[in-house]
């Protein structure tokens, strides 16, 4: 084996590709592989991503979290509708009230949703906390902005001192 030409092959794939857009522009993730979003989940996905872009929250690495939120939200809406249509409580043969299974499921989905929303800065307190941690304008500094600007400026536009 030669050190000049090691036997490495380039495998075509997504890893290493930059998200679309300009430097400093907020990009939204694509759904994770195998997500199989329903039409309603896709609409929730687009709503969440648009809201995060509008708020200036970097979320390109939050695809899995957003997927969980989308599925949980859509399931919660379905159970909420079922509770509205069928009621939350039933009566046993001797007249005692009991909670119907779909009512319990709706409450559990709501609890799960309220746990996941702050993970993606989708609540006001979580957004405020994230911005406070980031400092000045609530936007994350680009640690490599100077390096990128230097590398992308046209040749000969800089002067040597």
HELIX and SHEET records of a PDB file:
HELIX    1   1 UNK A   39  UNK A   55  1                                  17    
HELIX    2   2 UNK A   63  UNK A   86  1                                  24    
HELIX    3   3 UNK A  101  UNK A  117  1                                  17    
HELIX    4   4 UNK A  118  UNK A  120  5                                   3    
HELIX    5   5 UNK A  124  UNK A  134  1                                  11    
HELIX    6   6 UNK A  145  UNK A  152  1                                   8    
SHEET    1   A 2 UNK A  89  UNK A  91  0                                        
SHEET    2   A 2 UNK A  97  UNK A  99 -1                                        
END                                                                             
